[in-house]
Amino acid sequence: MQSLGLEGTDLQMVNQAGAAVAYAATSFAIIVLNKIVLTTYAFPSTLVMALSQMIFTVVVLWLAKKAGMIAFPDTSTKTLFKVFPLPLMYLGNLLTGLVGTQRTNLPMFTVLRRFAVLLTMMGEYWMLNVKNSNAVNFSVALMLIGAIVAAYDDLTFDLVGYIYITLNNIFTAAYGIYLKKRLDSAELGTYGLMHYNCLASIPFVLALTLSLPGDFDRAMKFPLWSDTKFLVMFSVCGILGFLLTYSTFWCTQVNSALTTSVIGCLKNVFISYIGIVLGGDYIFSMTNFVGLNI
């Protein structure tokens, strides 16, 4: 009996580690490939890319259900309303994130996103009754000290940008905590929650895209739709969008919203260095650089 318990514990640890690695790998990969599509190929719309990735996820899950590979509740108005307010939190996260990245340099954006970890920790304590160890609390505190040091000597300081990043952190934390709560309830199941969350988000993102003058038209008239290399890259981004959604749900379910948030911050360390080298809007100062690396 004892050996079976150990085997069960080992299996759980492997599952948790696998989910964390999958989330880290897919989230980093999609940032790099999205950057290639948006910068190297000069695709004109971030929102259309996000929309295409949601549609891809919805279609893949629907086809998998029809093939009998997975199961989740049939579509109905009642079922769609069960995922709210997750789609609204996603939209808020998307909007504030886009504005935040435009108003601040990439290294500062990623370091200020660390405060989402603190908000997630607080939210888990209040809403899910999760209490973390002193070691976890110390690690998070150290990350925040680094963010404060970096912000203290940010030579490109933009108050509006900082406000939007703060809002982005709030939406991120709220999304992660509510996602964990919904996954634990097992009402829709992991695949059902994925499917209906994306399906309910599509109208909001589409409306946002159409509200921006010329955004959707520029994407539809993009001259490289007939280019095979671009189509392959765009399709891979769609696949990664699905894998990122799945790995986010998986990591949050078997670990915690805090774990998913911390992994996102660790991934952002590498993105910060990319932004310093390639971003073009980072102004170096020793204090700021030290803060970025704490």
C-alpha positions, 0 to 999 in steps of 0.5 A: 500500500505504501509503495502504491502511495509513493507511485501515485505521488510520483505520478502527480509530481510528473504530471505537475512538472510536465504541465509547467514545462509545457506551459513555459515552452508553448508560451515562449514559443508563441511569443517568438513566432508571433513576433516573427509574423508581426515583425518579419512578415509585417502582418498588420493586426495583433487582434486578427492573429489572436482571433484566428488562434481562438477560432482554431482552438474552437474548431479543433475541440469541436472536431475532436468531440465529433470524432469521439476523442473528447467529450464536453456539454453541447452548445447552448445559451446556458452553457455559454453563460457558465464560462462568464466572466472569464471571456470579459477578463480575457478581453480586459487582459488583452486590451490592457496588455496591448496598450501597456506594451505600446506605452513602455519598453519591453524589459520594463513591461515584463518586470512590472508584470511580476506584480501579477504574482503578488495579486494572484497570491493574495487572490488565492488566499482570499478566494481559494483559501490557499496558504503559501510557505515562507519560502514562496513568500520570500521568493515573491517578495524578492521578485517584487523588490527587483521590480521596484528597483527597476521602476525607480530608475526607469528612464523611459517612465510613462505614467499611463503605461504603468497604469495600464500594466497595473490593470493588466496585472489585475485582469491576469490575476483575476483570470487565473484565480477564476479559471482555477475555481472553474476547473476545480468545479469540473462542471464543464470539464477542461475541454468544455471550459476551453471550448466555450471560453474561446467561443464566448471570447470571439464576438468581443475580440471581433467587435474590438477588431472591427472598431479599430479603423482599417484593422480588419481590412488591412489584415484581409488585404495583406499581400502575403496570404498567397505566400507559402512560408507565411501561411505555414508560419501563421498556421503554426501560430494557430497550433501554438495558440491552441497548445498554449490555451491547453497548457495554461488550463492544464498547468493551472488545474494540476498546480495552481494559478500562482504557479502559472503566474510565476512561470510566466514571470520566469519566461519573461526574464528571457523576453526582457533580454531580447527586448534590451537587445532588439527592442530599440526603446530601452535606455540603460542604467545600472540601477534599472538593469540590476532591478530587472535581474533580481 
